[in-house]
């Protein structure tokens, strides 16, 4: 019997005949969404530090709306 964690670390891969074959992934495997979120959080934090936490300047540098920046700061719990 497989655990919930083992199921999460297994991806179904389809070969050319339509059969699904399980692919075992490492325990520390992260989805693309998680990797993108980490990069985005780190980049926002770095830019905030470079602009002395000036949200207007940071939003200009990142080319996003200030409200979007505020939402991302809240989402990633950046302090």
C-alpha positions as CSV (number, residue, x, y, z in Angstrom):
1,X,0.0,0.0,0.0
2,X,1.4,3.4,-1.0
3,X,1.2,6.4,1.3
4,X,-0.3,9.7,0.4
5,X,3.2,11.2,0.1
6,X,4.3,8.4,-2.3
7,X,1.3,9.0,-4.5
8,X,2.1,12.7,-4.7
9,X,5.6,11.9,-5.8
10,X,4.4,9.6,-8.6
11,X,3.5,11.0,-12.0
12,X,1.7,9.0,-14.7
13,X,3.5,9.0,-18.0
14,X,1.7,7.9,-21.2
15,X,3.7,6.1,-23.9
16,X,2.8,6.0,-27.6
17,X,0.3,3.2,-27.1
18,X,-1.8,5.1,-24.6
19,X,-0.7,3.0,-21.6
20,X,0.2,4.8,-18.5
21,X,3.4,4.1,-16.7
22,X,4.2,5.5,-13.2
23,X,7.4,7.6,-12.9
24,X,8.9,7.7,-9.4
25,X,10.1,11.2,-8.5
26,X,12.5,12.2,-5.7
27,X,10.9,13.1,-2.4
28,X,12.1,16.7,-2.6
29,X,10.6,17.2,-6.1
30,X,8.8,20.5,-6.5
31,X,6.1,21.3,-9.1
32,X,6.8,24.1,-11.6
33,X,4.3,26.3,-9.7
34,X,6.3,26.0,-6.5
35,X,9.6,26.8,-8.3
36,X,8.1,29.8,-10.0
37,X,6.6,31.1,-6.7
38,X,9.9,30.8,-5.0
39,X,11.7,32.7,-7.8
40,X,9.0,35.4,-7.8
41,X,9.1,35.9,-4.1
42,X,12.9,36.1,-4.0
43,X,13.0,38.6,-6.9
44,X,10.3,40.8,-5.4
45,X,12.2,40.8,-2.1
46,X,15.5,41.6,-3.7
47,X,13.9,44.5,-5.7
48,X,12.2,45.8,-2.6
49,X,15.5,45.9,-0.8
50,X,17.2,47.7,-3.8
51,X,14.5,50.4,-3.8
52,X,14.5,50.8,0.0
53,X,10.9,49.3,0.1
54,X,9.5,52.0,-2.0
55,X,6.5,50.3,-3.5
56,X,6.0,52.7,-6.4
57,X,9.6,52.3,-7.5
58,X,9.5,48.6,-7.0
59,X,6.3,48.2,-9.1
60,X,7.9,50.3,-11.9
61,X,11.1,48.2,-11.9
62,X,9.0,45.0,-11.9
63,X,6.6,46.4,-14.5
64,X,3.5,45.5,-12.5
65,X,0.8,47.5,-10.9
66,X,1.3,48.7,-7.4
67,X,-1.8,46.8,-6.2
68,X,-0.5,43.7,-7.8
69,X,2.8,44.1,-5.9
70,X,0.9,44.6,-2.7
71,X,-1.1,41.5,-3.3
72,X,2.1,39.5,-4.0
73,X,3.7,40.9,-0.8
74,X,0.7,39.7,1.1
75,X,0.6,36.3,-0.7
76,X,4.2,35.6,0.0
77,X,4.1,37.1,3.5
78,X,7.1,39.4,2.7
79,X,8.0,41.5,5.7
